[in-house]
Amino acid sequence: MTITDVISNFKINLAIGQKEAVGIQLSDDFARLAFLSKNHHSFHVKTPPFEVEFKKEEAGFKIKEELLKRGIKVKNAAFSIPISSTLYKNLKLPKMPRKELKEAVEWNIREEVQNLKGSTVFDYAIISEEDNSYNILVVIAKKSHIDFIFDTAKEAGLKPDIIDSEGIALFNLALEQHKKSGGSEEDRSICVINLDRQDSYLLFKQNNIILQTLDFNVTKYNKASLEEKEAIITKLINELNYFFLTFNEPSKLFTSGFLVDFPEINSYLKSNFGDKFEIEDINPLIALDIKEKCEGVCGHFSIPFSLAFEELNQ
């Protein structure tokens, strides 16, 4: 190695030693934002995560206003697409060259694309492979929401560096936390339950990733009587039981989103499933090994934290 090489590498290290990124979970009427900085291999939260509500046409302006108010100056951002604007499809295809694989994926999702209203875009990933085949997850998204992201980003003065399905972003954070406790992606089947104001769902990973929407509305639950809440919880537990009977029980269950606000639901989960598999809350601070404390309920911001983490590690 020459001296020139050493100096060049040293300059590169200086350039990438510290970075900043913002992750934005974008819906039609609200956005959740998390701001992360990275110093070499350590992640830090200097600005608490926050949520901003808006009318759809004001989204970019409101986000820009809140970023400026907090002194957050970034050019790029990672955005997520809501579950309601995406469709997941699992494929098992024989091994083939990547160009042919893309054509095979397109052929196998043609019916789903035709059935969705409006234009769509898709992306896919090989989740696992066997001797002669790939297990592939395809995420199909409404183009209208992709356009909304680009319009919002432009108005906010941001460039959308990454656009990901919020379910995949959430699952990536669960895997990070899973690895922190000594687990690996290969040795366990993992399930994530996320309860949110608009989209509540379950994600299950074994050879592939399965998405199951859940009939649970946080706003309605908060307004329900005690008797009604018990009926809602019972229905949720029955949904989960049916899913686990249809597929396989996971080795580990992660809970996320507004579940942290409802100890009574967590109690039901533990009494029904606690002797079958491990149950753990997703905490972005634990998953990303962040030392600072997080003001408010950090678990509400798992998706934007995961997006910011993805932005810093690309």
N, C-alpha and C positions, 0 to 999 in steps of 0.2 A: 504494500500500500504506500502510495506516495504522499508527501506532505499536502499536495493539492487535494488529494482525496480526503484527507483528514479534515482540512479546513472546510471543504464542501459539506461533509457530513455534519460537522459542528454547527454550521450555519442552518442546516436543515433542522437539526435538533432544537436550535433556538427558536426557529419559526413555529415548530409544532409543540413546543414545551407547554404552552398554556393556550387554551382555546375556550370559547364560549358558545353556547348554543341554546336555542329556545325550541321547545316542543309545543305544538298547538293542537289540542283536541277540538276540532271544529264541527259544530252542529249548525242547524239552520237558525237557531235563536240564542245560542251561547257558545262561548269558547273557554276552555281551561288551558292555562299556560304555565309551563314550568321552565325555569331558567337555570341551566347548569354551567359550571365552569370546570375545566379539566387542567390540572397542573401535573404534567407527566402522566402518572397512572392513577392519580387521585381525583375524585369528583367532589365538587363543593356546591352548596346552595347559598348564594349571597343574598338573593332576593326571594322572599317567600312566594310559592306558587299562588295563582289567583284565578278567579273566574270572572268573566265579563258577559253580561246579557245585552242583547241588542235586537233590533229589527233586522231582518236579513240584509236589506239594502244598505244598512249602516255598519255592517260587520267590520270591514277593513278600517274604516275611520275610527270606530270604537277601540279596536285592538291597537292601532297606532297611538291613540290618545293614552291608553293605559301603559303602553311600553315607554312612552316619553315621560309620563308621570313618575315612573320608577327608575328612570335613567338607564333603561336597557337599550343598548345600541348594537344591534346585530343586523346583518344584511340578509342572511339566509335563515330558513326555518324548516322544521320537519312538521308536516301536517298529517292528521289521520282522517280517514273516511268513516262515517258512522256505519254500524252494522246494518241499519235500515237501508243503506244505499249500496250494499254489497251482497253478493251471493257466493257461497263457498261450494266447490265441487271437488270431490276426490276421484282421481283416476288411477288405474293400474295399467301401465303401458309397457310393452317389451322394450328392452334397451336398444337404442338406436342413436345415430349422430344427432347433435343438438338441433341442427337446422330441420331435420326430419321430425324431431320430437315436437318442436313448436307447431309444425303443420298438423301433427297428430292431435295435439292438444286442441287446436282450433277446430278440427273436425269433430272432436268428441264433445265440445261445448256448444255446437251450433244450435241445438234445440233450446238450450237455456237462454242463449243470446236472442233468439227469435221470440221467445216468450216474454222477455223483459220489455217494458215500454220504453221507447227512446233509445238513443245511441248508447253503446257500452264500450268499455275498455277492459282488458284483462291482463293479469300477470300470473306466473306460476312458479312453483319451487318444488324441487325433489326433496320430499321429507325423509324418505328412507328408500333403501333398495334391497332387492333379493337377488338370487343368482342370475336370473335372466330378465328381471323387470324392475321398473321404478314405481314407487308410490308417490303420486304427485298431488299437490294441493293447488287448485286454480281459484283465484279470487277475481270475480267479475264485478266491476263497479259501474254505476251510472255515470255517463260522461257529464251529465248536468252538474253533478257534485264536484267532479274534477274541475269543471269550468268555474264553479263557485269558489273553489280553493284558489285558483289562479287569479280571479278577479279580486278576491279578498286580500290575497298576498300583495298584489300590485298596489291596491289602495292603502295598505298598511306599510308600504315601502319595503317589502320583503320578497325574497326569491324562494319559492318552494323547492328546496333541495331534495327533500324526500317526501313522498306521499305513500302512506301505508294504511292498511286496514286497521282500525282500532283494536280489533280482536287479536290480530297477529302482534301488534305492539304490546298489548297486555300480556299475551302469552310469553313473549320474549323476556319481559320483566320477571314473570313467574319462574322461567328457566334460570335466570340469573340468580334469583333467591334460592332456587333449588340447588344450584351448584355451590352456593355459599354454605349450605348445610351438608356438603359432601356428596350430593347426588350427581348423576350425569343424565344426559338426554336419553341415553340408550337403556339404562337399567330399570327405569320405572315408567309406568303409565301415569300421566298427570291430568288432573281436571281443574279447571278454573271456573268459578261462579262469580259473575259480575252483576250487581244490581245497580241500576242507574235510573235517573228520572225518566228517560225516554226508552232506552234499549236495555233490557235485562236478558242475559244469555249465559249459556254454558259452553265451554270449550273443552274438548277431550282429545288428548294426544296419546296414541299408541303407535301404530305404523303410519298413521296419518292424522290429520286434525279434523275433528267433527265439530260443527257449530250447531247448537240447538237453542233457539230463542225460548225464553221463559215468560209465562203469563204473569208478570209481576210489574206493577207500576208503583214507584216510590211515592209519587204525589198522592195517589188514591189510598195507599197504605197509611200514610201519615194522617189522612182525614178520616180513616175508618174508626169505628168503635172497637172496644176490646174484643167483643164477640166476633165482629167482622174480621179483625186482625187474626184471630185464631183460625178462622176458616181460610183466610188467604195463606197463612203459613202452612196449614195442613195440605192445601192444594199444591203449594210449592214443593213440599216434601214428597208428595205423591208423584209429581212430575219427575223429580230426581230419582226416586225409586224405580219408576218405569224405565227411565233412561238407562240406569245401571243394570237393570234386568235384561234390557234389549241388547246392550253392548257388554262391556266388562266393567267391573268395579275398578276404580283407580287405586294406585298405591298411595297417592297423595292428592288431597283436595286443597286448593288455594281459594280463599274468599277475597273479594275485591269490591271496590266502589262504595256504595252506601251501606253495604252489609255491616261495616264497622259501627254504624249508627244504631244498629238494631241488635242489642245483646240477646233479646228474646229469640230472634231467628237463629243466631249463633248457638244458643242453648239447645234449640230443637235439632239443629244440624249435628251437634255433638252427641245428643242423646240417641239419635237415629243412626248415625254413621261413625261415631267416634271409636267404636270397638272394631270397625272394619278397615278403616284407613286413617292416616294422619291428616289432620286439618290445621291449616295455617293461614293467617292473614297475609296478603301481599303488602309489604311496606317498602316503598322506594328507597328509604334510607338504609334499610338492611340489604336489599337487593344490590344496591350500588355502593355499599360500604361507605356511606356519607356520614361524617362525624357531627356536622352541625344539626341542631334541632330544627324542626319544621313547624312553623306557626300554623294553627288550624289543624284540620284533619288531612294529614298527608296522603292517606289512602285514597282520597277522592281524586288525586292527581297522578295515579299510577301510569295512565296512558301518556299524558304529556311528558312525564319524567322519562319514560321509556323511549319516546320519540327524540328527546334531547340527547339521551344516551346514544341512540342510533346515529344521530347527526355527528356526535363527537367521535364515533368509532368507525365512520365510513372511510 
